């Protein structure tokens, strides 16, 4: 199956236009993927999310207060748990009578 001269020329022109579009797309992607541009895009997204979050907080103050209380309770619980583990891991810090092993009779 061979192409006539006219059909071949049209196919070559289409192929050249496709290659030109591909080069333009590659250049555009190259410009968009620079570290500076990626940072700018990320910062824009963080700002957008922050603005949206602030607006949601204004509309739902009770939910924000509840979330704050939940985070405070979680923080206190984690601190107490850490202290409890630290005292369990260090028997020398316990009073002497609690650190003594039990005799066989008391079991």
C-alpha distance (Angstrom), angle and dihedral (degrees) to the residues before:
residue distance angle dihedral
X1 . . .
X2 3.77 . .
X3 3.75 127.8 .
X4 3.78 121.8 -125.7
X5 3.80 116.9 -119.0
X6 3.80 93.5 -100.9
X7 3.82 94.4 46.9
X8 3.79 90.5 45.8
X9 3.81 91.8 52.4
X10 3.83 90.9 49.9
X11 3.82 91.0 48.9
X12 3.80 90.6 49.8
X13 3.82 91.5 50.1
X14 3.82 90.9 49.6
X15 3.78 90.1 48.7
X16 3.82 91.3 49.7
X17 3.83 91.2 49.9
X18 3.82 89.6 49.5
X19 3.82 90.8 50.2
X20 3.82 90.1 48.9
X21 3.82 90.8 51.6
X22 3.79 90.0 47.9
X23 3.83 91.5 50.8
X24 3.82 90.7 48.7
X25 3.80 91.0 49.5
X26 3.81 91.0 48.9
X27 3.81 91.0 50.2
X28 3.79 91.4 48.8
X29 3.80 91.2 50.2
X30 3.78 90.4 47.4
X31 3.81 90.1 53.6
X32 3.82 92.1 47.3
X33 3.79 94.6 48.8
X34 3.78 99.2 57.4
X35 3.82 113.2 123.1
X36 3.82 90.8 -116.3
X37 3.81 92.9 51.7
X38 3.82 91.9 46.5
X39 3.81 89.8 51.3
X40 3.80 91.8 48.4
X41 3.80 91.0 49.7
X42 3.81 91.8 48.6
X43 3.82 92.2 49.0
X44 3.80 90.9 48.9
X45 3.80 89.6 52.4
X46 3.82 92.4 48.4
X47 3.82 90.1 50.4
X48 3.79 91.2 48.9
X49 3.80 92.2 49.7
X50 3.81 91.1 45.9
X51 3.79 92.1 52.0
X52 3.78 90.9 47.7
X53 3.82 91.3 48.0
X54 3.80 92.0 49.1
X55 3.80 90.6 51.0
X56 3.81 90.9 49.3
X57 3.81 90.3 49.5
X58 3.81 90.5 53.2
X59 3.79 90.8 50.7
X60 3.84 94.8 46.5
X61 3.83 109.5 33.3
X62 3.82 94.0 155.9
X63 3.80 91.1 57.2
X64 3.81 90.3 49.3
X65 3.81 90.8 50.5
X66 3.80 90.0 49.0
X67 3.78 91.1 50.0
X68 3.80 90.1 49.6
X69 3.80 91.1 51.1
X70 3.79 91.0 47.9
X71 3.80 92.3 50.7
X72 3.81 91.0 47.7
X73 3.80 91.7 50.9
X74 3.79 91.0 47.4
X75 3.81 91.0 50.4
X76 3.81 92.2 50.4
X77 3.79 91.7 46.9
X78 3.81 92.0 50.6
X79 3.83 91.7 49.2
X80 3.80 92.4 49.9
X81 3.77 91.1 46.6
X82 3.80 90.9 51.0
X83 3.83 91.7 49.7
X84 3.79 90.6 47.7
X85 3.80 91.4 51.9
X86 3.80 91.8 47.2
X87 3.81 92.1 54.3
X88 3.82 91.7 46.1
X89 3.79 90.7 50.5
X90 3.81 94.1 51.2
X91 3.84 109.5 56.0
X92 3.82 91.6 172.0
X93 3.78 88.4 70.6
X94 3.81 91.8 58.6
X95 3.80 122.6 90.3
X96 3.81 113.7 -87.4
X97 3.78 95.6 -113.3
X98 3.82 91.5 56.1
X99 3.80 93.5 45.9
X100 3.85 94.2 54.3
X101 3.81 115.7 101.5
X102 3.80 116.3 -116.6
X103 3.78 120.4 -109.0
X104 3.79 119.2 -114.6
X105 3.80 92.6 -110.5
X106 3.79 95.3 61.8
X107 3.80 94.0 56.8
